[in-house]
Amino acid sequence: MREPTRITVLGAAGRMGQEIIELARRDPEVEVVGAIEAPAHPTIGTIPNADLPELKIVADLPAALRESD
């Protein structure tokens, strides 16, 4: 089995972002390694999915993309 594709989700707190995170969480071929929102967004620093406690929403896109494929 190959390594999962590592992705960063932009708009992670929105409905589409939440759906992408949930679908990726269930897919062994995808790993969510970054979650992005706008710098002033109230969800910065929160966890977008309880099943991924290591994933936090951040505003630093360049840093998040360095972890992504």
C-alpha positions as CSV (number, residue, x, y, z in Angstrom):
1,M,0.0,0.0,0.0
2,R,1.3,3.5,-0.8
3,E,1.5,6.5,1.4
4,P,-1.6,8.6,1.6
5,T,-1.8,11.9,-0.2
6,R,-1.3,14.7,2.3
7,I,-3.7,17.6,1.8
8,T,-4.4,21.0,3.4
9,V,-8.0,22.2,3.4
10,L,-8.7,25.9,2.9
11,G,-11.8,27.2,4.5
12,A,-11.6,24.4,7.0
13,A,-14.3,25.8,9.3
14,G,-16.9,26.2,6.5
15,R,-19.5,23.6,5.4
16,M,-17.5,22.5,2.4
17,G,-14.2,22.4,4.4
18,Q,-15.8,20.3,7.1
19,E,-17.2,17.9,4.5
20,I,-13.8,17.5,2.8
21,I,-12.1,16.9,6.2
22,E,-14.7,14.3,7.1
23,L,-14.5,12.5,3.7
24,A,-10.7,12.5,3.8
25,R,-10.7,11.2,7.4
26,R,-12.5,8.1,6.2
27,D,-10.3,7.6,3.1
28,P,-7.0,5.7,3.8
29,E,-5.5,7.2,0.6
30,V,-5.9,10.8,2.0
31,E,-4.4,12.4,5.1
32,V,-5.4,15.9,6.2
33,V,-2.3,17.6,7.4
34,G,-3.4,21.3,7.3
35,A,-6.5,23.3,8.0
36,I,-6.6,27.0,7.0
37,E,-8.9,29.9,7.7
38,A,-8.5,33.7,7.3
39,P,-6.2,35.3,9.9
40,A,-9.1,37.0,11.9
41,H,-11.4,34.0,11.8
42,P,-12.7,33.0,15.2
43,T,-11.8,29.3,14.7
44,I,-8.1,29.9,14.5
45,G,-6.4,27.5,17.0
46,T,-9.4,25.2,17.2
47,I,-9.7,21.5,16.2
48,P,-11.9,21.2,13.0
49,N,-12.7,17.5,13.6
50,A,-12.8,15.7,17.0
51,D,-11.4,12.5,15.3
52,L,-8.3,14.5,14.3
53,P,-7.2,16.1,17.6
54,E,-3.7,16.8,16.2
55,L,-5.1,19.0,13.5
56,K,-5.6,22.7,14.4
57,I,-7.0,25.5,12.2
58,V,-4.3,28.0,11.4
59,A,-3.9,31.1,9.2
60,D,-0.3,30.4,8.0
61,L,-0.9,29.0,4.5
62,P,2.7,28.8,3.4
63,A,3.6,26.7,6.5
64,A,0.6,24.4,6.1
65,L,1.4,23.8,2.4
66,R,4.9,22.7,3.2
67,E,3.4,19.7,4.9
68,S,1.1,18.9,2.0
69,D,1.8,17.0,-1.2
